[in-house]
Amino acid sequence: MVWLFAVGLLCLGGCAEQSPSDQFIVTLVQKMDQERAKLDSLPPDADLKTRFASVYVLDQAPRTAISDIMRSSMSVEDKAEARAALRPIMEDQDRKNLQIVLDHLPPEGWYLRSRYGDEVATTAFYVVQHSDVETWRRFVPVLEPLVAQGEVAGPAYALMYDRLALSEQRPQRYGSQVACENGRWVALYLEDPDNVDERRRAMGFPDTYAEYVAGFQAMPC
């Protein structure tokens, strides 16, 4: 497989001499290869919960690896090198995951929690959230009315709404998006800041906007 070949290239010259960033990449590639093999072995009529269990792992594994890298004791240079190497792996898998989600999209237009279960609905959300602007534009209007019906989690919808708004040069509504600037997490452009907590409560966020942003400060930036 392609990624197994990548592992082989990383080991040329002796795996014992791998850099810390190489070790993260090799571990991730092996994990993703195993999960892809599991997914590829499923019969065409495999149920969505089983199929999406692998999609969930393939979506989250590279992001967990990047988080682990940022929390590691590696040098700033090694962290940057590892993230740069992981990004094309993640982006390639994101495209494949999205195709699976779209190929199995139910006639209702979304994976309803009451019909397909929280695991399937959550996986579908993550995959779409990690896709592109055109896909967000397609699904934000679909998800909005489903929040009131309890078929979509309010914070999930809010995250996608804010991401789309900022990508279109509009202010975010729920304050879910922050960015790293000068070594510190800061809030991005916000619509009607005085009433953001009211909007967050309506979506079911468990914390205030200030509490949410403060929670990021302990994370590497």
C-alpha positions as CSV (number, residue, x, y, z in Angstrom):
1,M,0.0,0.0,0.0
2,V,1.1,3.6,-0.5
3,W,1.4,4.4,3.1
4,L,3.3,1.2,3.9
5,F,5.8,2.3,1.2
6,A,6.1,5.7,3.0
7,V,7.0,3.8,6.2
8,G,9.6,2.0,4.3
9,L,11.1,5.2,3.0
10,L,11.2,6.7,6.5
11,C,13.2,3.6,7.7
12,L,15.9,3.8,5.0
13,G,19.2,4.3,6.8
14,G,18.0,2.5,9.9
15,C,14.9,3.0,11.9
16,A,17.0,3.3,15.1
17,E,18.1,6.7,13.7
18,Q,14.7,8.1,13.2
19,S,14.0,11.6,14.4
20,P,11.2,12.1,17.0
21,S,9.0,13.5,14.2
22,D,9.6,10.4,12.0
23,Q,8.5,8.2,14.9
24,F,5.2,10.0,15.1
25,I,4.6,9.7,11.4
26,V,5.5,6.0,11.3
27,T,3.2,5.2,14.2
28,L,0.3,7.1,12.5
29,V,0.8,5.6,9.1
30,Q,0.8,2.1,10.5
31,K,-2.4,2.8,12.5
32,M,-4.1,4.3,9.4
33,D,-3.1,1.5,7.2
34,Q,-4.5,-1.1,9.6
35,E,-7.8,0.8,9.8
36,R,-8.0,1.2,6.0
37,A,-7.5,-2.5,5.6
38,K,-10.3,-3.1,8.0
39,L,-12.6,-0.7,6.1
40,D,-11.7,-2.2,2.7
41,S,-12.5,-5.7,4.0
42,L,-16.1,-4.8,4.8
43,P,-18.8,-6.2,2.5
44,P,-20.7,-3.7,0.4
45,D,-23.8,-4.2,2.7
46,A,-22.0,-3.6,6.0
47,D,-24.0,-1.5,8.4
48,L,-23.2,2.2,8.8
49,K,-22.2,1.9,12.4
50,T,-19.5,-0.6,11.5
51,R,-18.3,1.3,8.5
52,F,-18.3,4.7,10.2
53,A,-16.3,3.3,13.1
54,S,-13.3,3.0,10.9
55,V,-14.0,6.4,9.3
56,Y,-14.0,7.9,12.7
57,V,-10.6,6.5,13.5
58,L,-9.2,7.6,10.2
59,D,-10.6,11.1,10.8
60,Q,-9.3,11.5,14.3
61,A,-6.0,9.6,14.2
62,P,-4.0,12.3,12.4
63,R,-5.5,15.1,14.5
64,T,-4.6,13.2,17.7
65,A,-1.1,12.8,16.4
66,I,-0.8,16.5,15.7
67,S,-2.1,17.3,19.2
68,D,0.4,14.8,20.7
69,I,3.2,16.4,18.7
70,M,2.3,19.9,20.0
71,R,2.3,18.6,23.6
72,S,5.6,16.7,23.2
73,S,9.0,17.8,24.3
74,M,10.2,18.0,20.7
75,S,11.9,21.2,19.5
76,V,9.9,23.9,17.7
77,E,11.6,22.9,14.5
78,D,10.8,19.2,14.9
79,K,7.2,20.0,15.7
80,A,6.9,22.1,12.6
81,E,8.5,19.4,10.5
82,A,6.2,16.7,11.8
83,R,3.1,18.8,11.3
84,A,4.1,19.6,7.7
85,A,4.7,15.9,7.0
86,L,1.4,14.9,8.6
87,R,-0.8,17.5,6.9
88,P,-0.9,15.9,3.4
89,I,-1.6,12.5,4.9
90,M,-4.5,14.0,6.9
91,E,-5.9,16.0,3.9
92,D,-5.8,13.0,1.6
93,Q,-7.7,10.9,4.1
94,D,-10.2,13.7,4.7
95,R,-11.1,13.6,1.0
96,K,-11.6,9.9,1.1
97,N,-13.7,10.1,4.3
98,L,-15.9,12.7,2.8
99,Q,-16.6,10.6,-0.3
100,I,-17.7,7.7,2.0
101,V,-20.0,10.0,3.9
102,L,-21.5,11.4,0.7
103,D,-21.8,8.0,-1.0
104,H,-23.9,6.7,2.0
105,L,-25.9,9.9,2.6
106,P,-29.5,9.0,3.5
107,P,-32.5,10.2,1.5
108,E,-33.3,12.5,4.5
109,G,-30.2,14.6,3.6
110,W,-28.4,13.9,6.9
111,Y,-27.6,11.1,9.3
112,L,-30.4,11.6,11.9
113,R,-29.4,10.7,15.4
114,S,-32.7,9.0,16.1
115,R,-32.4,6.7,13.1
116,Y,-28.7,6.1,12.7
117,G,-27.3,6.6,16.2
118,D,-25.0,9.1,17.8
119,E,-21.8,7.4,16.6
120,V,-22.8,7.6,12.9
121,A,-24.1,11.1,13.2
122,T,-21.0,12.3,15.1
123,T,-18.6,10.7,12.6
124,A,-20.5,12.3,9.7
125,F,-20.3,15.7,11.3
126,Y,-16.6,15.4,12.0
127,V,-15.9,14.4,8.4
128,V,-18.0,17.3,6.9
129,Q,-16.5,19.8,9.4
130,H,-13.1,18.8,8.2
131,S,-13.9,19.1,4.5
132,D,-14.2,22.4,2.5
133,V,-16.3,25.6,2.1
134,E,-18.5,24.2,-0.6
135,T,-19.5,21.2,1.6
136,W,-20.2,23.5,4.6
137,R,-22.4,25.7,2.4
138,R,-24.3,22.6,1.4
139,F,-24.9,21.2,4.9
140,V,-25.2,24.2,7.2
141,P,-28.8,24.9,5.9
142,V,-29.6,21.2,6.2
143,L,-28.4,21.0,9.8
144,E,-30.0,24.1,11.2
145,P,-33.6,22.9,11.4
146,L,-32.5,19.6,12.7
147,V,-31.1,21.2,15.8
148,A,-34.6,22.1,17.1
149,Q,-35.7,18.5,16.4
150,G,-32.9,17.1,18.5
151,E,-31.4,15.3,15.4
152,V,-28.3,17.4,15.4
153,A,-26.3,18.6,18.5
154,G,-26.5,22.4,18.7
155,P,-22.8,22.9,19.4
156,A,-21.9,20.8,16.4
157,Y,-24.1,23.0,14.1
158,A,-22.6,26.1,15.7
159,L,-19.1,25.0,15.0
160,M,-19.8,24.4,11.3
161,Y,-21.8,27.7,11.1
162,D,-18.9,29.7,12.6
163,R,-16.3,28.0,10.4
164,L,-18.3,28.8,7.3
165,A,-19.0,32.4,8.3
166,L,-15.3,33.2,8.9
167,S,-14.3,31.5,5.6
168,E,-16.8,33.9,3.9
169,Q,-15.3,36.9,5.7
170,R,-18.4,37.2,8.0
171,P,-18.3,37.3,11.8
172,Q,-18.7,34.1,13.7
173,R,-22.0,33.9,15.6
174,Y,-21.2,31.5,18.5
175,G,-17.5,32.2,19.3
176,S,-16.4,28.7,18.6
177,Q,-13.3,29.6,16.5
178,V,-10.0,30.8,18.0
179,A,-6.6,31.3,16.5
180,C,-3.0,31.3,17.7
181,E,-1.5,34.7,17.6
182,N,1.9,35.6,19.0
183,G,1.9,32.4,21.2
184,R,-1.5,33.0,22.6
185,W,-5.0,31.8,21.7
186,V,-7.3,34.6,20.8
187,A,-11.0,34.9,19.7
188,L,-11.7,35.6,16.0
189,Y,-14.1,38.2,14.6
190,L,-17.4,37.9,16.5
191,E,-20.9,39.0,15.7
192,D,-22.7,41.0,18.4
193,P,-20.3,40.2,21.2
194,D,-22.7,41.4,24.0
195,N,-25.2,38.6,23.2
196,V,-22.9,35.8,22.3
197,D,-23.6,33.9,25.6
198,E,-27.3,34.0,24.9
199,R,-26.7,32.5,21.5
200,R,-24.4,29.8,23.0
201,R,-27.0,28.9,25.6
202,A,-29.6,28.5,22.9
203,M,-27.3,26.0,21.1
204,G,-26.6,24.0,24.3
205,F,-23.0,25.1,24.9
206,P,-22.0,24.2,28.5
207,D,-19.8,27.2,29.0
208,T,-19.7,30.9,28.4
209,Y,-17.7,32.5,25.6
210,A,-15.1,33.8,28.1
211,E,-14.8,30.4,29.7
212,Y,-14.4,28.7,26.4
213,V,-11.6,30.9,25.2
214,A,-9.8,30.7,28.6
215,G,-9.9,26.9,28.3
216,F,-7.5,27.1,25.3
217,Q,-4.8,29.0,27.2
218,A,-3.4,25.8,28.7
219,M,-2.9,24.3,25.2
220,P,0.3,24.6,23.2
221,C,0.0,27.4,20.7
